[in-house]
Amino acid sequence: MVYIESAEYVGGYKIKLVFNTGESGVVDLSDVPDMFEAAKPLKDTAVFQQFFLDDWPTLVWPCGFDLAPEMLYQRATGKSSSWKEAM
């Protein structure tokens, strides 16, 4: 199973992610606030910057919005990841 080991804000709507696979990449999440109603508060970059990793670890914001590590892995590396692959 792919999970995020660290996340670092790099500017705008971009976050550098490091995964347990040893791979890393920068994801541009500028489209996310318009894709999901729960993500609307993230249009404010000051709010966007308040992300953290929860216990799963999943990328989460205080407004309650989160993004699955698998989706972020695909955006960061261009590779798909499935929990089934880990079995």
N, C-alpha and C positions, 0 to 999 in steps of 0.2 A: 504494500500500500504506500502510495506517495503521500508525504506530508511535508509541510514547510518547517524548516529549521530556523530560518531568520528572515526578517523583512525590514527593509530600510527605505525610507522616503528619499527620492532623488530629485523631485521637483515636479511641478504641475500635478498631473494625475499619474505619475510614474512611481513604481515601487520596484526595488531590486529584491528578488526572492532567491533564497538558497533552499534546495530541497534535500531530503535525506538520501537521494540518489547520487549526490555530489554535483548535480547539475545546478546551474543558476541562470538567471536571466532577468531582464527588466520588462515589466508589463506596463502597458499604457491602458489605464482604466477610465479614460476620459468619456467613453461611451456608456459606462455603467449607470451613472445617475439618471440617464434618460431611458434606460432599458427596464428598470425596476422601480416601482413606486416607493418601496421601502428605502431606496438609495437616494431619493431626492435631496436629503440634507447634505449629501456629499458633493453637491454642486459648488458648495462653499469650500474652497481648498483648505481653509483653516480647519474645517470639520473633517475633510478627507484625510488630513495628516494625523488624525487622532487614532488611526488603526492600531491594533495590537493582535498578538496571537493568543488564542484561548487555550484551554487544556487539551484540545483535540489533536494537534494545533491547526486551527482554522483562522484565516484573516477576518477580523471582526472590527466593527465600529461601535462606539457607544450608543448610536441610534438604534442598534439591534440588527443592523444589516451585516451579512457575512457572505463570503465567497468560498466555494469548495476548493480545496487544494488541487483536485484533479483538473478543474477548469483553468486554474492559474498555471498549473504545470504545462498544460497544452498551449496556453498563450505565451508562456515564457520560453518554451523549448521547441514548439512546433510539433511535439509528439503527443499522441494520445496516451492516456493512462486509465486503467480500469482496475477496480478492486479485484476483479476476477483474475487479472494477470498475476496478482500476488499469490494466488492459491496454487 
